[in-house]
Every structure is written in structure tokens, then in C-alpha cells.
Amino acid sequence: MTYEGVLTKMKTEITDKVQYYLVFDSDFLNLNQLLDRKVSINFLRYQCLNCGLEKKIFRQGFCFDCFNEIPQAGEWIMKPELSRAHLDEEDRDLEFEKRAQLQPHIVYLANSSNVKVGVTRKEQIPTRWIDQGAHEAIEIVEVPNRYLAGITEVALKDHVSDKTNWRKMLTNDIKDLNLVEEREKLKDFIPDEAKEYYIASNKETEIEFPVLEFPKKIKTLNLGKNPFYEGVLKGIKGQYLIFEDGTVFNVRGHEGFVVEFNIL
Ligand SMILES: [Zn+2]
């Protein structure tokens, strides 16, 4: 079986374990069914997710020009504290920014290898946690816009990490923590503007990933450098495919790459 198309991040849903899908233009593929099967990935060409042109991908699936122009790649995406739509101020496209920023956002703690703080739109929960490979997570505040979430995250970063150690996440070098307690410790550091949005009580969400075997040592597959790979799929965690030989493939990191995906 051969599938061909441009890679976008894997779609997910939670049943007892996370179900992962590769979605192509005319087809989709449930990857959980491919565990223990040999597959190959062949990089064919680039295709920018915005302009569709065959231009080298710069970041987030976009070519350099699109990344620097389109509202979907504004700086406030990665740095929510730079959001300005609540002040009616435009970055690249005010209508787009209002739709994206002026909606409920969550500041959360997620544990994928260490506890980190993060921000997401409310509708992206639990998707965001799955994408990060978090085995447990909990909400801290629910605020009405992205700016308030951003300044809360910045304030909490002084007391908890904002990075995932993806090597530890992929080798399953993880600890279970009591996130209710971790959350409690941070309460006093929430900025005044956001204090009223503290979620009074809630519990951890636990997430189970479909992994048969975790690698001890990992090597990353970069299709830009090595355009062909084949191996036996042993697991899926975060946005990574994990193979028997310790190779890991970041699907999200290859958005905009057109590939041929073969099930051997
Ligand atoms: Zn483009």
C-alpha cells in the first residue's frame, strides 16, 4: 500500500490510548494499525502549506516568504504575551487575530519528562497535550483571551520550566507527579489581571500513547538530509513516530514535505 501527499501534523483522538492519523488530500491512514509493521518514507518535494509552491520549508510548514507575511505565523503564536487584538491593534491581519486571540485560552501544566507550563486555545485541549507527548496534564487558569494567557505563562516561567525535554519524552524517562500539588504551588505567582480566572478545583488528565517499545538511545530522522528511510514502527508519542532501530521521526517538524508513505 502506498500513500502520497503533503505531511501535516498527525490528527489524534483519545480512545483508551491515543489514536493517530496521517491525513492526506484524498486519504487518511490510522497509524496505530501499523505498529510492528515495516514502513518506508520517501521525501519527494516541498509544498508550502500556504502558497502551495515547491519552495523550501522554513518553519511551521511554510516557505520563508509566507512565514514572514501571513497572520497564521505572527510572532504572537509562539509568544502569546505579544498578542494585541484585545487592544484593537493589528499585527498582520486584525480580523484573523481577533478570531484567534479573543477566545478562551488555557494556561496549563503538562508533564512529558518534566513539568512545563504552556498556553493553548481551550478548544485545543487535550490535542495540545497529546502533541507534546504529555502523559499527564492539568489546567491552571481559563482566561478570555490570548494576551492574558501569555502574561500568566511568562510570570509562571520564573517558577517552572516552559520546555519539553523531547529525548526524555521519547525514551520514556519520566516521573509521575502530583500536578494538583504542583499547580497549587504556582497559584500565588499568577499575575493580578488573571487571578480571577484561576480554576478553583480540577484533576489531572492522564494520556496513554500507543508504544510497544521505547528506544534506549534515539537518532532523529531529518528528511531534508536523508530523503529515504525504512523501518519497523514501534510506537507513536507526541508528534513522533518511533522505530525499532531507535530512529524517531517528528511528523510535525516535516509539515510541508511531500512524501510517499509505503506499508511494506
Ligand atoms: Zn509559501
py3Dmol code that shows the C-alpha trace and the ligand (Angstrom):
import py3Dmol

protein = """\
ATOM      1  CA  MET A   1       0.000   0.000   0.000  1.00  0.00           C
ATOM      2  CA  THR A   2       1.293   3.413  -0.981  1.00  0.00           C
ATOM      3  CA  TYR A   3       0.075   6.786   0.204  1.00  0.00           C
ATOM      4  CA  GLU A   4       1.324  10.051  -1.212  1.00  0.00           C
ATOM      5  CA  GLY A   5       0.765  13.583  -0.051  1.00  0.00           C
ATOM      6  CA  VAL A   6       1.978  16.582   1.877  1.00  0.00           C
ATOM      7  CA  LEU A   7       2.668  15.953   5.567  1.00  0.00           C
ATOM      8  CA  THR A   8       0.715  17.878   8.170  1.00  0.00           C
ATOM      9  CA  LYS A   9       0.744  17.173  11.871  1.00  0.00           C
ATOM     10  CA  MET A  10      -0.913  13.923  12.847  1.00  0.00           C
ATOM     11  CA  LYS A  11      -4.554  14.175  13.837  1.00  0.00           C
ATOM     12  CA  THR A  12      -5.431  12.476  17.104  1.00  0.00           C
ATOM     13  CA  GLU A  13      -8.316  11.218  19.161  1.00  0.00           C
ATOM     14  CA  ILE A  14      -8.411   9.609  22.573  1.00  0.00           C
ATOM     15  CA  THR A  15      -9.967   6.224  22.998  1.00  0.00           C
ATOM     16  CA  ASP A  16      -8.267   4.125  25.679  1.00  0.00           C
ATOM     17  CA  LYS A  17      -4.974   5.041  24.014  1.00  0.00           C
ATOM     18  CA  VAL A  18      -4.349   7.890  21.622  1.00  0.00           C
ATOM     19  CA  GLN A  19      -5.301   7.094  18.028  1.00  0.00           C
ATOM     20  CA  TYR A  20      -3.118   8.725  15.393  1.00  0.00           C
ATOM     21  CA  TYR A  21      -3.961   9.554  11.788  1.00  0.00           C
ATOM     22  CA  LEU A  22      -1.950  10.774   8.854  1.00  0.00           C
ATOM     23  CA  VAL A  23      -4.276  12.848   6.729  1.00  0.00           C
ATOM     24  CA  PHE A  24      -3.617  13.248   3.007  1.00  0.00           C
ATOM     25  CA  ASP A  25      -5.746  15.045   0.402  1.00  0.00           C
ATOM     26  CA  SER A  26      -7.753  12.048  -0.658  1.00  0.00           C
ATOM     27  CA  ASP A  27      -6.986   9.528   2.058  1.00  0.00           C
ATOM     28  CA  PHE A  28      -6.212   9.068   5.707  1.00  0.00           C
ATOM     29  CA  LEU A  29      -4.277   6.394   7.498  1.00  0.00           C
ATOM     30  CA  ASN A  30      -4.707   5.121  11.076  1.00  0.00           C
ATOM     31  CA  LEU A  31      -1.126   4.683  12.218  1.00  0.00           C
ATOM     32  CA  ASN A  32      -1.931   2.568  15.283  1.00  0.00           C
ATOM     33  CA  GLN A  33      -2.714  -0.273  12.901  1.00  0.00           C
ATOM     34  CA  LEU A  34       0.831  -0.129  11.556  1.00  0.00           C
ATOM     35  CA  LEU A  35       2.556  -0.956  14.850  1.00  0.00           C
ATOM     36  CA  ASP A  36       5.054  -3.761  14.329  1.00  0.00           C
ATOM     37  CA  ARG A  37       4.844  -3.275  10.565  1.00  0.00           C
ATOM     38  CA  LYS A  38       7.643  -2.199   8.277  1.00  0.00           C
ATOM     39  CA  VAL A  39       7.052   1.102   6.535  1.00  0.00           C
ATOM     40  CA  SER A  40       9.089   3.407   4.328  1.00  0.00           C
ATOM     41  CA  ILE A  41       9.050   7.166   3.941  1.00  0.00           C
ATOM     42  CA  ASN A  42      10.331   8.743   0.759  1.00  0.00           C
ATOM     43  CA  PHE A  43      10.703  12.521   0.525  1.00  0.00           C
ATOM     44  CA  LEU A  44       9.601  13.765  -2.916  1.00  0.00           C
ATOM     45  CA  ARG A  45       9.462  17.574  -2.798  1.00  0.00           C
ATOM     46  CA  TYR A  46       8.416  20.579  -0.739  1.00  0.00           C
ATOM     47  CA  GLN A  47       4.957  22.121  -0.845  1.00  0.00           C
ATOM     48  CA  CYS A  48       4.342  25.227   1.280  1.00  0.00           C
ATOM     49  CA  LEU A  49       1.138  24.792   3.298  1.00  0.00           C
ATOM     50  CA  ASN A  50       0.100  28.351   2.463  1.00  0.00           C
ATOM     51  CA  CYS A  51       1.099  29.197  -1.134  1.00  0.00           C
ATOM     52  CA  GLY A  52       1.355  25.582  -2.318  1.00  0.00           C
ATOM     53  CA  LEU A  53       4.570  26.332  -4.201  1.00  0.00           C
ATOM     54  CA  GLU A  54       7.534  23.996  -4.314  1.00  0.00           C
ATOM     55  CA  LYS A  55       9.684  26.178  -2.085  1.00  0.00           C
ATOM     56  CA  LYS A  56      11.942  25.083   0.733  1.00  0.00           C
ATOM     57  CA  ILE A  57      10.058  24.919   4.022  1.00  0.00           C
ATOM     58  CA  PHE A  58      11.275  27.456   6.562  1.00  0.00           C
ATOM     59  CA  ARG A  59       9.108  26.899   9.662  1.00  0.00           C
ATOM     60  CA  GLN A  60       5.676  25.537  10.615  1.00  0.00           C
ATOM     61  CA  GLY A  61       5.158  24.117   7.124  1.00  0.00           C
ATOM     62  CA  PHE A  62       5.532  27.494   5.445  1.00  0.00           C
ATOM     63  CA  CYS A  63       8.128  28.816   2.998  1.00  0.00           C
ATOM     64  CA  PHE A  64      10.260  31.767   4.147  1.00  0.00           C
ATOM     65  CA  ASP A  65       8.100  34.383   2.402  1.00  0.00           C
ATOM     66  CA  CYS A  66       4.795  33.048   3.738  1.00  0.00           C
ATOM     67  CA  PHE A  67       6.224  32.628   7.232  1.00  0.00           C
ATOM     68  CA  ASN A  68       7.144  36.298   7.248  1.00  0.00           C
ATOM     69  CA  GLU A  69       3.841  37.543   5.823  1.00  0.00           C
ATOM     70  CA  ILE A  70       0.798  35.533   6.813  1.00  0.00           C
ATOM     71  CA  PRO A  71      -1.165  36.073  10.043  1.00  0.00           C
ATOM     72  CA  GLN A  72      -1.010  32.343  10.896  1.00  0.00           C
ATOM     73  CA  ALA A  73       2.711  32.767  11.551  1.00  0.00           C
ATOM     74  CA  GLY A  74       2.678  36.019  13.547  1.00  0.00           C
ATOM     75  CA  GLU A  75       5.092  36.296  16.451  1.00  0.00           C
ATOM     76  CA  TRP A  76       2.197  36.158  18.955  1.00  0.00           C
ATOM     77  CA  ILE A  77       1.664  32.492  18.016  1.00  0.00           C
ATOM     78  CA  MET A  78       4.899  31.444  19.715  1.00  0.00           C
ATOM     79  CA  LYS A  79       4.881  34.356  22.171  1.00  0.00           C
ATOM     80  CA  PRO A  80       1.261  34.751  23.319  1.00  0.00           C
ATOM     81  CA  GLU A  81       2.206  37.696  25.547  1.00  0.00           C
ATOM     82  CA  LEU A  82       2.723  39.773  22.367  1.00  0.00           C
ATOM     83  CA  SER A  83      -0.979  39.431  21.463  1.00  0.00           C
ATOM     84  CA  ARG A  84      -2.592  42.833  20.715  1.00  0.00           C
ATOM     85  CA  ALA A  85      -6.040  42.082  19.266  1.00  0.00           C
ATOM     86  CA  HIS A  86      -7.706  42.826  22.633  1.00  0.00           C
ATOM     87  CA  LEU A  87      -6.434  46.414  22.189  1.00  0.00           C
ATOM     88  CA  ASP A  88      -7.761  46.514  18.619  1.00  0.00           C
ATOM     89  CA  GLU A  89      -4.180  46.688  17.361  1.00  0.00           C
ATOM     90  CA  GLU A  90      -3.157  44.868  14.204  1.00  0.00           C
ATOM     91  CA  ASP A  91      -0.068  42.750  13.776  1.00  0.00           C
ATOM     92  CA  ARG A  92      -0.614  41.324  10.280  1.00  0.00           C
ATOM     93  CA  ASP A  93      -4.397  40.935   9.876  1.00  0.00           C
ATOM     94  CA  LEU A  94      -6.611  42.242  12.663  1.00  0.00           C
ATOM     95  CA  GLU A  95      -9.706  40.211  11.738  1.00  0.00           C
ATOM     96  CA  PHE A  96      -7.731  36.967  11.784  1.00  0.00           C
ATOM     97  CA  GLU A  97      -6.014  37.948  15.029  1.00  0.00           C
ATOM     98  CA  LYS A  98      -9.331  38.783  16.711  1.00  0.00           C
ATOM     99  CA  ARG A  99     -10.781  35.410  15.791  1.00  0.00           C
ATOM    100  CA  ALA A 100      -7.698  33.571  17.024  1.00  0.00           C
ATOM    101  CA  GLN A 101      -6.846  35.602  20.121  1.00  0.00           C
ATOM    102  CA  LEU A 102     -10.203  36.718  21.515  1.00  0.00           C
ATOM    103  CA  GLN A 103     -11.422  33.317  22.620  1.00  0.00           C
ATOM    104  CA  PRO A 104     -10.952  31.243  25.774  1.00  0.00           C
ATOM    105  CA  HIS A 105      -7.375  30.187  26.394  1.00  0.00           C
ATOM    106  CA  ILE A 106      -5.955  27.810  28.959  1.00  0.00           C
ATOM    107  CA  VAL A 107      -2.675  28.023  30.817  1.00  0.00           C
ATOM    108  CA  TYR A 108      -1.746  24.515  31.848  1.00  0.00           C
ATOM    109  CA  LEU A 109       0.912  22.307  33.369  1.00  0.00           C
ATOM    110  CA  ALA A 110       1.918  19.296  31.299  1.00  0.00           C
ATOM    111  CA  ASN A 111       4.363  16.578  32.248  1.00  0.00           C
ATOM    112  CA  SER A 112       6.121  14.872  29.365  1.00  0.00           C
ATOM    113  CA  SER A 113       9.536  14.425  31.053  1.00  0.00           C
ATOM    114  CA  ASN A 114       9.486  17.380  33.401  1.00  0.00           C
ATOM    115  CA  VAL A 115       6.643  19.671  34.344  1.00  0.00           C
ATOM    116  CA  LYS A 116       6.244  22.609  31.996  1.00  0.00           C
ATOM    117  CA  VAL A 117       3.815  25.477  31.689  1.00  0.00           C
ATOM    118  CA  GLY A 118       2.094  26.188  28.393  1.00  0.00           C
ATOM    119  CA  VAL A 119      -0.705  28.086  26.682  1.00  0.00           C
ATOM    120  CA  THR A 120      -3.333  26.866  24.277  1.00  0.00           C
ATOM    121  CA  ARG A 121      -6.755  27.750  22.944  1.00  0.00           C
ATOM    122  CA  LYS A 122      -9.357  25.971  25.036  1.00  0.00           C
ATOM    123  CA  GLU A 123     -10.653  24.032  22.021  1.00  0.00           C
ATOM    124  CA  GLN A 124      -7.151  22.546  21.595  1.00  0.00           C
ATOM    125  CA  ILE A 125      -7.359  20.557  24.833  1.00  0.00           C
ATOM    126  CA  PRO A 126      -6.379  17.719  25.023  1.00  0.00           C
ATOM    127  CA  THR A 127      -4.896  17.854  21.483  1.00  0.00           C
ATOM    128  CA  ARG A 128      -2.103  20.188  22.539  1.00  0.00           C
ATOM    129  CA  TRP A 129      -1.100  17.859  25.397  1.00  0.00           C
ATOM    130  CA  ILE A 130      -1.079  14.823  23.123  1.00  0.00           C
ATOM    131  CA  ASP A 131       1.092  16.704  20.597  1.00  0.00           C
ATOM    132  CA  GLN A 132       3.618  17.377  23.343  1.00  0.00           C
ATOM    133  CA  GLY A 133       3.716  13.763  24.442  1.00  0.00           C
ATOM    134  CA  ALA A 134       2.494  14.639  27.931  1.00  0.00           C
ATOM    135  CA  HIS A 135       1.440  11.611  29.973  1.00  0.00           C
ATOM    136  CA  GLU A 136      -0.344  13.897  32.424  1.00  0.00           C
ATOM    137  CA  ALA A 137      -1.581  17.472  32.396  1.00  0.00           C
ATOM    138  CA  ILE A 138      -3.818  19.885  34.265  1.00  0.00           C
ATOM    139  CA  GLU A 139      -5.370  23.321  33.611  1.00  0.00           C
ATOM    140  CA  ILE A 140      -4.398  26.279  35.802  1.00  0.00           C
ATOM    141  CA  VAL A 141      -6.408  29.258  34.500  1.00  0.00           C
ATOM    142  CA  GLU A 142      -9.021  29.780  31.834  1.00  0.00           C
ATOM    143  CA  VAL A 143      -8.852  33.342  30.504  1.00  0.00           C
ATOM    144  CA  PRO A 144     -10.927  35.131  27.839  1.00  0.00           C
ATOM    145  CA  ASN A 145      -8.043  36.000  25.511  1.00  0.00           C
ATOM    146  CA  ARG A 146      -4.554  35.009  24.432  1.00  0.00           C
ATOM    147  CA  TYR A 147      -2.835  38.033  25.935  1.00  0.00           C
ATOM    148  CA  LEU A 148      -3.896  37.168  29.494  1.00  0.00           C
ATOM    149  CA  ALA A 149      -2.754  33.593  28.954  1.00  0.00           C
ATOM    150  CA  GLY A 150       0.574  34.863  27.657  1.00  0.00           C
ATOM    151  CA  ILE A 151       1.346  37.117  30.597  1.00  0.00           C
ATOM    152  CA  THR A 152       0.341  34.349  33.003  1.00  0.00           C
ATOM    153  CA  GLU A 153       2.712  31.932  31.289  1.00  0.00           C
ATOM    154  CA  VAL A 154       5.545  34.469  31.393  1.00  0.00           C
ATOM    155  CA  ALA A 155       5.004  35.008  35.134  1.00  0.00           C
ATOM    156  CA  LEU A 156       4.925  31.263  35.863  1.00  0.00           C
ATOM    157  CA  LYS A 157       8.041  30.553  33.785  1.00  0.00           C
ATOM    158  CA  ASP A 158      10.115  32.018  36.571  1.00  0.00           C
ATOM    159  CA  HIS A 159       8.997  29.101  38.742  1.00  0.00           C
ATOM    160  CA  VAL A 160       8.581  26.183  36.345  1.00  0.00           C
ATOM    161  CA  SER A 161      10.107  25.188  33.007  1.00  0.00           C
ATOM    162  CA  ASP A 162       8.485  26.057  29.692  1.00  0.00           C
ATOM    163  CA  LYS A 163      10.438  23.461  27.673  1.00  0.00           C
ATOM    164  CA  THR A 164       9.931  19.794  26.989  1.00  0.00           C
ATOM    165  CA  ASN A 165      12.942  17.500  27.041  1.00  0.00           C
ATOM    166  CA  TRP A 166      11.875  15.523  23.976  1.00  0.00           C
ATOM    167  CA  ARG A 167      14.692  12.981  24.296  1.00  0.00           C
ATOM    168  CA  LYS A 168      13.450  12.004  27.746  1.00  0.00           C
ATOM    169  CA  MET A 169       9.870  12.045  26.497  1.00  0.00           C
ATOM    170  CA  LEU A 170      10.773   9.610  23.702  1.00  0.00           C
ATOM    171  CA  THR A 171      12.862   7.263  25.831  1.00  0.00           C
ATOM    172  CA  ASN A 172      10.096   7.350  28.450  1.00  0.00           C
ATOM    173  CA  ASP A 173      12.483   8.655  31.100  1.00  0.00           C
ATOM    174  CA  ILE A 174       9.557  10.126  33.008  1.00  0.00           C
ATOM    175  CA  LYS A 175       8.180  10.570  36.502  1.00  0.00           C
ATOM    176  CA  ASP A 176       4.621  10.669  37.682  1.00  0.00           C
ATOM    177  CA  LEU A 177       3.970  13.805  39.635  1.00  0.00           C
ATOM    178  CA  ASN A 178       1.047  15.145  41.546  1.00  0.00           C
ATOM    179  CA  LEU A 179       0.071  18.019  39.287  1.00  0.00           C
ATOM    180  CA  VAL A 180      -2.665  19.193  41.635  1.00  0.00           C
ATOM    181  CA  GLU A 181       0.087  19.980  44.141  1.00  0.00           C
ATOM    182  CA  GLU A 182       2.384  21.481  41.508  1.00  0.00           C
ATOM    183  CA  ARG A 183      -0.463  23.746  40.399  1.00  0.00           C
ATOM    184  CA  GLU A 184      -1.192  24.808  43.953  1.00  0.00           C
ATOM    185  CA  LYS A 185       2.452  25.946  44.391  1.00  0.00           C
ATOM    186  CA  LEU A 186       2.125  28.296  41.432  1.00  0.00           C
ATOM    187  CA  LYS A 187      -1.122  29.944  42.422  1.00  0.00           C
ATOM    188  CA  ASP A 188       0.470  32.936  44.144  1.00  0.00           C
ATOM    189  CA  PHE A 189       2.546  33.771  41.068  1.00  0.00           C
ATOM    190  CA  ILE A 190      -0.406  34.274  38.733  1.00  0.00           C
ATOM    191  CA  PRO A 191      -0.444  37.970  37.720  1.00  0.00           C
ATOM    192  CA  ASP A 192      -3.190  40.141  39.229  1.00  0.00           C
ATOM    193  CA  GLU A 193      -5.006  40.597  35.880  1.00  0.00           C
ATOM    194  CA  ALA A 194      -5.526  36.853  35.646  1.00  0.00           C
ATOM    195  CA  LYS A 195      -6.051  35.834  39.282  1.00  0.00           C
ATOM    196  CA  GLU A 196      -9.846  35.822  38.996  1.00  0.00           C
ATOM    197  CA  TYR A 197      -9.592  33.173  36.268  1.00  0.00           C
ATOM    198  CA  TYR A 198      -7.895  30.558  38.407  1.00  0.00           C
ATOM    199  CA  ILE A 199      -9.746  27.280  38.041  1.00  0.00           C
ATOM    200  CA  ALA A 200     -10.753  26.501  41.595  1.00  0.00           C
ATOM    201  CA  SER A 201     -10.509  22.741  41.518  1.00  0.00           C
ATOM    202  CA  ASN A 202      -9.708  20.163  38.921  1.00  0.00           C
ATOM    203  CA  LYS A 203      -7.924  16.893  38.341  1.00  0.00           C
ATOM    204  CA  GLU A 204      -5.139  15.600  36.173  1.00  0.00           C
ATOM    205  CA  THR A 205      -5.824  14.239  32.739  1.00  0.00           C
ATOM    206  CA  GLU A 206      -3.774  11.124  32.017  1.00  0.00           C
ATOM    207  CA  ILE A 207      -2.839  10.177  28.488  1.00  0.00           C
ATOM    208  CA  GLU A 208      -1.684   6.794  27.205  1.00  0.00           C
ATOM    209  CA  PHE A 209       0.299   6.582  23.997  1.00  0.00           C
ATOM    210  CA  PRO A 210       0.456   3.616  21.629  1.00  0.00           C
ATOM    211  CA  VAL A 211       4.047   2.470  22.160  1.00  0.00           C
ATOM    212  CA  LEU A 212       5.115  -1.187  22.137  1.00  0.00           C
ATOM    213  CA  GLU A 213       8.734  -0.499  22.937  1.00  0.00           C
ATOM    214  CA  PHE A 214      10.632   2.655  23.863  1.00  0.00           C
ATOM    215  CA  PRO A 215      14.151   3.142  22.466  1.00  0.00           C
ATOM    216  CA  LYS A 216      17.130   3.411  24.839  1.00  0.00           C
ATOM    217  CA  LYS A 217      19.021   5.722  22.535  1.00  0.00           C
ATOM    218  CA  ILE A 218      17.445   7.754  19.816  1.00  0.00           C
ATOM    219  CA  LYS A 219      18.522   9.191  16.496  1.00  0.00           C
ATOM    220  CA  THR A 220      16.410  11.681  14.631  1.00  0.00           C
ATOM    221  CA  LEU A 221      15.347  11.331  11.027  1.00  0.00           C
ATOM    222  CA  ASN A 222      15.616  14.546   9.028  1.00  0.00           C
ATOM    223  CA  LEU A 223      14.154  14.036   5.558  1.00  0.00           C
ATOM    224  CA  GLY A 224      15.830  17.212   4.300  1.00  0.00           C
ATOM    225  CA  LYS A 225      19.187  15.465   4.826  1.00  0.00           C
ATOM    226  CA  ASN A 226      18.204  11.810   4.392  1.00  0.00           C
ATOM    227  CA  PRO A 227      15.290  11.603   1.979  1.00  0.00           C
ATOM    228  CA  PHE A 228      14.586   7.895   2.414  1.00  0.00           C
ATOM    229  CA  TYR A 229      14.000   5.739   5.484  1.00  0.00           C
ATOM    230  CA  GLU A 230      12.534   2.351   6.159  1.00  0.00           C
ATOM    231  CA  GLY A 231      11.963   0.597   9.456  1.00  0.00           C
ATOM    232  CA  VAL A 232       9.548  -1.180  11.772  1.00  0.00           C
ATOM    233  CA  LEU A 233       7.151   1.140  13.586  1.00  0.00           C
ATOM    234  CA  LYS A 234       7.219   0.518  17.349  1.00  0.00           C
ATOM    235  CA  GLY A 235       5.271   3.427  18.706  1.00  0.00           C
ATOM    236  CA  ILE A 236       3.802   6.889  18.383  1.00  0.00           C
ATOM    237  CA  LYS A 237       4.141   9.571  21.038  1.00  0.00           C
ATOM    238  CA  GLY A 238       3.654  13.326  20.820  1.00  0.00           C
ATOM    239  CA  GLN A 239       4.095  14.055  17.133  1.00  0.00           C
ATOM    240  CA  TYR A 240       6.824  11.423  16.749  1.00  0.00           C
ATOM    241  CA  LEU A 241       6.931   8.044  15.070  1.00  0.00           C
ATOM    242  CA  ILE A 242       9.287   5.694  16.956  1.00  0.00           C
ATOM    243  CA  PHE A 243      11.045   2.886  15.065  1.00  0.00           C
ATOM    244  CA  GLU A 244      12.669  -0.379  16.139  1.00  0.00           C
ATOM    245  CA  ASP A 245      16.233   0.824  15.435  1.00  0.00           C
ATOM    246  CA  GLY A 246      15.815   3.881  17.696  1.00  0.00           C
ATOM    247  CA  THR A 247      15.060   6.261  14.844  1.00  0.00           C
ATOM    248  CA  VAL A 248      12.435   8.881  15.696  1.00  0.00           C
ATOM    249  CA  PHE A 249      10.580  10.950  13.123  1.00  0.00           C
ATOM    250  CA  ASN A 250       8.961  14.252  14.042  1.00  0.00           C
ATOM    251  CA  VAL A 251       5.940  14.435  11.738  1.00  0.00           C
ATOM    252  CA  ARG A 252       5.077  17.982  12.738  1.00  0.00           C
ATOM    253  CA  GLY A 253       8.645  19.040  12.057  1.00  0.00           C
ATOM    254  CA  HIS A 254       8.132  17.877   8.457  1.00  0.00           C
ATOM    255  CA  GLU A 255       4.940  19.748   7.643  1.00  0.00           C
ATOM    256  CA  GLY A 256       5.080  20.860   4.028  1.00  0.00           C
ATOM    257  CA  PHE A 257       7.180  17.858   2.935  1.00  0.00           C
ATOM    258  CA  VAL A 258       5.509  15.798   0.210  1.00  0.00           C
ATOM    259  CA  VAL A 259       6.223  12.133   0.869  1.00  0.00           C
ATOM    260  CA  GLU A 260       5.435   8.711  -0.381  1.00  0.00           C
ATOM    261  CA  PHE A 261       4.495   6.541   2.590  1.00  0.00           C
ATOM    262  CA  ASN A 262       4.640   2.810   1.965  1.00  0.00           C
ATOM    263  CA  ILE A 263       3.408  -0.070   4.062  1.00  0.00           C
ATOM    264  CA  LEU A 264       5.709  -2.956   3.261  1.00  0.00           C
TER     265      LEU A 264
END
"""
ligand_1 = """\
1
ZN
Zn 4.633 29.805 0.759
"""
view = py3Dmol.view(width=600, height=400)
view.addModel(protein, "pdb")
view.setStyle({"model": 0}, {"cartoon": {"style": "trace"}})
view.addModel(ligand_1, "xyz")
view.setStyle({"model": 1}, {"stick": {}})
view.zoomTo()
view.show()
